[in-house]
């Protein structure tokens, strides 16, 4: 039977750990192992993890004496995997019933696929009911180059890590998470995996992801959008520095990604202006200019410059006239209508 290791990094999530592990061990149709890595938690996480390992032969535990951070923890788990496939599941998240069997079936039948992902439902306390099977569609395979182009055209992360089952041999070829990308490491990793093979998409519920202020993947939200855009830009740079020469039209894709990401930053800058934060708008404009210096030749840029010169009250007076002159070309925020 095909084997898979679910790596569960844990930091102060002992209260969620039992349910998380149960969601893995309850999976049917696969030989699933669990590797819990406690990153020097200050709660009872290590005690809970050791108790689970004592109860279940499929569960192994590593406990750090000192905190190493989530990237080092992820990579340590990846290095220890000896199964066909792997998945990283945060200790506060849950797998949906049948998730691993669906992923493994697709991967077993399509050896050119590097990883598969699917749908996730977010929740705060109690996981919502799973949608009926009739709402699911057939899985599909996307060529790696098409996945890369999709992310360059729309530079947002389409993959929930809790749903991403990776072929271990592909993971070994491309390497692990990059320490210089603490908040966009997964985004960059999906690109590298897509450069190595195809991508599977499962149109079914694969995981439940918990929303709360302490999620590792949400720690940078306090810095609002600036950190997010900067990290995504760094992710693209790391990816293209490594893989540009292996891609068809790699340089053109890099230019496309920079242009689209800079446009998204300017759209966010327009909204910060409308919210009254001119300082944030200026900082976002500076980020957009760093990402794509030619952004200064766009209508979107000059609309924002006009807003800065006129101020909020001045812009509010002339904006209706500007809208009529644009004839629907740009919205009030400066985004294409």
C-alpha positions as CSV (number, residue, x, y, z in Angstrom):
1,X,0.0,0.0,0.0
2,X,1.2,3.5,-0.8
3,X,2.7,5.3,2.2
4,X,2.6,8.9,3.3
5,X,4.0,10.9,6.2
6,X,2.0,13.8,7.6
7,X,4.4,16.2,9.3
8,X,2.8,18.1,12.1
9,X,4.8,21.1,13.3
10,X,3.6,22.3,16.7
11,X,4.3,25.3,18.8
12,X,2.0,25.9,21.8
13,X,-0.9,24.1,20.1
14,X,-1.2,21.2,22.5
15,X,-4.9,21.8,22.9
16,X,-5.5,21.0,19.2
17,X,-3.0,18.3,18.7
18,X,-5.1,15.3,19.6
19,X,-7.9,16.2,17.1
20,X,-5.3,17.0,14.4
21,X,-3.6,13.6,14.7
22,X,-7.0,11.8,14.9
23,X,-7.9,13.4,11.5
24,X,-4.8,11.8,10.0
25,X,-5.1,8.4,11.6
26,X,-8.7,8.1,10.6
27,X,-7.9,8.3,6.9
28,X,-8.8,5.2,4.9
29,X,-7.1,3.6,2.0
30,X,-3.5,4.5,2.7
31,X,-0.7,3.8,5.1
32,X,-0.3,7.1,7.0
33,X,2.5,7.9,9.4
34,X,2.6,11.0,11.6
35,X,5.7,12.9,12.6
36,X,5.0,15.5,15.3
37,X,7.8,18.1,15.7
38,X,7.4,20.2,18.8
39,X,9.3,23.4,18.5
40,X,10.1,24.0,22.2
41,X,6.5,24.8,23.1
42,X,5.9,26.4,26.5
43,X,2.5,24.6,26.9
44,X,1.8,20.9,27.2
45,X,2.4,20.1,23.5
46,X,5.3,17.8,24.1
47,X,3.4,15.8,26.8
48,X,0.4,15.5,24.5
49,X,2.6,14.4,21.6
50,X,4.4,11.8,23.6
51,X,1.1,10.4,24.9
52,X,-0.2,10.1,21.3
53,X,3.0,8.3,20.3
54,X,2.6,5.9,23.2
55,X,-1.0,5.1,22.0
56,X,-0.3,4.8,18.3
57,X,2.5,3.0,16.6
58,X,2.2,5.2,13.5
59,X,3.1,8.3,15.5
60,X,6.7,9.6,16.0
61,X,7.7,12.6,18.0
62,X,10.6,15.0,18.0
63,X,10.9,17.7,20.7
64,X,13.3,20.6,20.2
65,X,15.2,21.8,23.3
66,X,15.2,25.3,21.8
67,X,12.9,27.0,19.3
68,X,14.1,26.8,15.8
69,X,11.3,28.5,13.9
70,X,8.8,27.0,11.5
71,X,11.0,26.9,8.4
72,X,13.7,24.9,10.1
73,X,11.0,22.7,11.6
74,X,9.4,22.1,8.2
75,X,12.7,21.2,6.6
76,X,13.7,18.9,9.4
77,X,10.4,17.0,8.9
78,X,11.0,16.8,5.2
79,X,14.5,15.4,5.7
80,X,13.1,12.6,7.9
81,X,10.4,11.4,5.5
82,X,10.9,7.9,4.1
83,X,7.5,7.4,2.5
84,X,6.2,7.9,-1.0
85,X,4.4,11.1,-0.2
86,X,4.4,13.8,2.4
87,X,2.1,16.6,3.7
88,X,2.7,19.4,6.2
89,X,-0.3,19.9,8.4
90,X,-0.3,22.6,11.1
91,X,-1.3,21.3,14.5
92,X,-4.4,23.5,14.6
93,X,-5.7,22.2,11.3
94,X,-7.6,19.0,10.3
95,X,-7.7,16.7,7.3
96,X,-11.1,16.1,5.7
97,X,-12.3,12.5,5.5
98,X,-10.9,10.7,2.5
99,X,-8.4,13.5,1.7
100,X,-5.2,11.4,1.6
101,X,-6.8,8.6,-0.5
102,X,-8.0,11.1,-3.1
103,X,-4.5,12.7,-3.3
104,X,-2.7,9.4,-3.4
105,X,-5.0,8.0,-6.1
106,X,-4.2,10.9,-8.3
107,X,-0.5,10.8,-7.6
108,X,-0.2,7.0,-8.1
109,X,-1.9,7.2,-11.5
110,X,0.1,10.2,-12.7
111,X,3.8,9.8,-11.9
112,X,4.6,13.1,-13.7
113,X,2.7,15.1,-11.1
114,X,4.9,16.7,-8.4
115,X,2.1,17.6,-6.0
116,X,-1.6,17.8,-5.6
117,X,-3.8,20.3,-3.7
118,X,-7.5,20.8,-3.1
119,X,-10.2,22.8,-1.4
120,X,-10.1,23.9,2.3
121,X,-12.7,25.3,4.6
122,X,-11.8,27.8,7.2
123,X,-13.2,27.7,10.7
124,X,-12.7,29.3,14.2
125,X,-14.0,26.8,16.8
126,X,-16.0,23.9,15.4
127,X,-15.3,22.7,11.8
128,X,-18.3,23.2,9.5
129,X,-20.1,20.3,7.9
130,X,-18.4,19.0,4.8
131,X,-20.3,19.8,1.6
132,X,-22.1,16.9,-0.1
133,X,-20.1,14.8,-2.5
134,X,-22.3,16.1,-5.3
135,X,-20.6,19.4,-4.9
136,X,-17.2,17.9,-5.8
137,X,-15.9,17.6,-9.4
138,X,-13.4,15.4,-11.1
139,X,-9.7,16.0,-10.4
140,X,-7.6,17.6,-13.1
141,X,-4.0,17.9,-13.9
142,X,-2.4,21.2,-14.9
143,X,0.9,21.2,-16.7
144,X,3.7,22.7,-14.6
145,X,4.4,25.5,-17.0
146,X,0.7,26.5,-17.1
147,X,0.6,26.6,-13.3
148,X,3.7,28.9,-13.2
149,X,2.1,31.2,-15.8
150,X,-1.1,31.3,-13.8
151,X,0.8,32.5,-10.7
152,X,2.7,35.1,-12.7
153,X,-0.6,36.4,-14.2
154,X,-2.3,36.4,-10.8
155,X,0.4,36.5,-8.2
156,X,-1.5,35.1,-5.3
157,X,-1.2,31.8,-3.6
158,X,-3.8,29.3,-4.8
159,X,-2.7,26.4,-2.6
160,X,-3.6,25.8,1.0
161,X,-0.6,24.1,2.5
162,X,-2.9,21.8,4.5
163,X,-4.1,20.3,1.3
164,X,-0.8,20.0,-0.5
165,X,0.4,16.3,-0.8
166,X,3.9,16.3,-2.3
167,X,5.7,13.4,-4.1
168,X,8.8,12.8,-1.9
169,X,11.1,12.2,-4.9
170,X,10.1,15.6,-6.3
171,X,10.6,17.3,-3.0
172,X,14.1,15.8,-2.8
173,X,14.9,17.1,-6.3
174,X,13.8,20.7,-5.6
175,X,14.8,21.0,-2.0
176,X,13.0,22.4,1.0
177,X,11.7,25.7,2.2
178,X,13.9,28.7,1.9
179,X,14.8,30.4,5.3
180,X,14.8,33.8,3.6
181,X,11.1,33.5,2.9
182,X,9.5,33.0,6.3
183,X,6.1,34.2,5.0
184,X,6.1,33.2,1.4
185,X,8.1,30.0,1.4
186,X,5.2,27.8,0.4
187,X,4.4,30.1,-2.6
188,X,7.9,29.8,-3.9
189,X,8.0,26.1,-3.2
190,X,4.9,25.5,-5.3
191,X,6.6,27.3,-8.2
192,X,9.7,25.1,-7.9
193,X,7.7,22.0,-7.8
194,X,5.7,23.1,-10.8
195,X,9.0,23.6,-12.7
196,X,9.8,20.0,-11.9
197,X,6.5,18.4,-12.8
198,X,2.8,18.8,-13.2
199,X,0.3,19.9,-10.6
200,X,-2.9,18.0,-9.6
201,X,-6.0,19.8,-8.4
202,X,-8.7,17.9,-6.4
203,X,-12.1,19.5,-6.6
204,X,-13.2,18.2,-3.2
205,X,-12.8,19.3,0.4
206,X,-9.3,18.2,1.6
207,X,-8.8,20.1,4.8
208,X,-10.1,22.4,7.5
209,X,-7.9,25.3,8.4
210,X,-8.3,27.2,11.6
211,X,-8.5,31.0,11.8
212,X,-7.1,32.8,14.8
213,X,-4.5,35.4,15.5
214,X,-1.7,32.9,16.4
215,X,-1.6,31.0,13.1
216,X,2.0,30.7,11.9
217,X,1.0,31.6,8.4
218,X,-0.8,34.8,9.7
219,X,1.8,36.3,12.0
220,X,2.9,38.9,9.5
221,X,-0.6,40.4,9.0
222,X,0.2,43.0,11.7
223,X,2.5,44.6,9.2
224,X,-0.5,44.8,6.8
225,X,0.2,44.5,3.1
226,X,3.7,45.8,3.0
227,X,5.4,42.6,4.3
228,X,3.1,40.4,2.2
229,X,4.0,42.1,-1.1
230,X,7.7,42.3,-0.2
231,X,7.8,38.6,0.5
232,X,5.9,37.6,-2.6
233,X,8.3,39.7,-4.7
234,X,11.3,38.0,-2.9
235,X,9.7,34.6,-3.6
236,X,9.5,35.4,-7.3
237,X,13.1,36.6,-7.3
238,X,14.3,33.4,-5.6
239,X,12.3,31.2,-7.9
240,X,13.5,32.9,-11.1
241,X,17.1,33.1,-9.9
242,X,17.0,29.3,-9.6
243,X,14.7,28.2,-12.4
244,X,14.7,31.0,-15.1
245,X,16.9,29.2,-17.5
246,X,14.9,25.9,-17.2
247,X,11.6,27.6,-18.2
248,X,10.3,28.4,-21.7
249,X,10.3,32.2,-21.9
250,X,11.6,32.4,-18.3
251,X,12.6,36.1,-18.6
252,X,9.2,37.0,-20.1
253,X,7.4,35.2,-17.2
254,X,9.6,37.1,-14.7
255,X,8.6,40.4,-16.3
256,X,4.9,39.4,-16.3
257,X,5.0,38.5,-12.6
258,X,6.7,41.8,-11.7
259,X,4.2,43.8,-13.7
260,X,1.1,42.1,-12.3
261,X,2.4,42.2,-8.7
262,X,3.3,45.9,-8.9
263,X,-0.2,46.6,-10.3
264,X,-1.7,44.7,-7.3
265,X,0.4,46.8,-4.9
266,X,-0.8,50.0,-6.5
267,X,-4.4,48.8,-6.2
268,X,-3.8,48.3,-2.5
269,X,-2.2,51.8,-2.3
270,X,-5.3,53.3,-3.8
271,X,-7.4,51.7,-1.1
272,X,-5.1,52.9,1.7
273,X,-5.5,56.4,0.3
274,X,-9.3,56.0,0.5
275,X,-8.9,54.8,4.1
276,X,-7.0,58.0,4.9
277,X,-3.5,56.5,5.3
278,X,-1.3,58.6,3.0
279,X,1.9,57.4,4.6
280,X,1.0,53.7,3.9
281,X,0.1,54.7,0.3
282,X,3.5,56.3,-0.2
283,X,5.2,53.2,1.2
284,X,3.2,50.9,-1.0
285,X,4.0,53.0,-4.1
286,X,7.7,52.7,-3.2
287,X,7.3,48.9,-3.1
288,X,5.5,48.9,-6.4
289,X,8.3,51.0,-8.0
290,X,10.9,48.6,-6.6
291,X,9.1,45.5,-8.0
292,X,8.6,47.1,-11.4
293,X,10.3,50.5,-12.2
294,X,8.2,50.8,-15.4
295,X,5.1,51.1,-13.3
296,X,5.7,54.8,-13.3
297,X,4.6,54.9,-16.9
298,X,1.1,53.5,-16.2
299,X,-2.2,55.3,-15.8
300,X,-2.6,53.6,-12.5
301,X,0.5,55.2,-11.2
302,X,-0.4,58.7,-12.4
303,X,-3.9,58.4,-11.0
304,X,-2.3,57.8,-7.6
305,X,0.1,60.7,-8.1
306,X,-2.8,63.0,-8.8
307,X,-4.5,61.8,-5.6
308,X,-1.4,62.7,-3.6
309,X,-1.2,66.1,-5.1
310,X,-4.9,66.9,-4.7
311,X,-5.4,65.3,-1.3
312,X,-8.6,63.4,-0.3
313,X,-10.9,66.4,-0.5
314,X,-9.5,67.7,-3.8
315,X,-9.8,64.2,-5.3
316,X,-13.3,63.7,-4.1
317,X,-14.3,66.9,-5.9
318,X,-12.8,66.0,-9.3
319,X,-13.2,62.2,-9.2
320,X,-16.7,62.2,-10.7
321,X,-15.4,64.2,-13.7
322,X,-12.3,62.0,-14.0
323,X,-14.5,58.9,-14.0
324,X,-16.6,60.3,-16.9
325,X,-13.4,61.2,-18.8
326,X,-12.0,57.7,-18.2
327,X,-15.2,56.2,-19.7
328,X,-14.9,53.2,-17.4
329,X,-11.2,52.6,-18.0
330,X,-10.3,52.7,-14.3
331,X,-12.3,52.5,-11.1
332,X,-12.1,55.1,-8.4
333,X,-9.3,53.0,-6.7
334,X,-7.2,53.1,-9.9
335,X,-7.9,49.5,-10.8
336,X,-9.0,48.5,-14.3
337,X,-12.8,48.4,-14.5
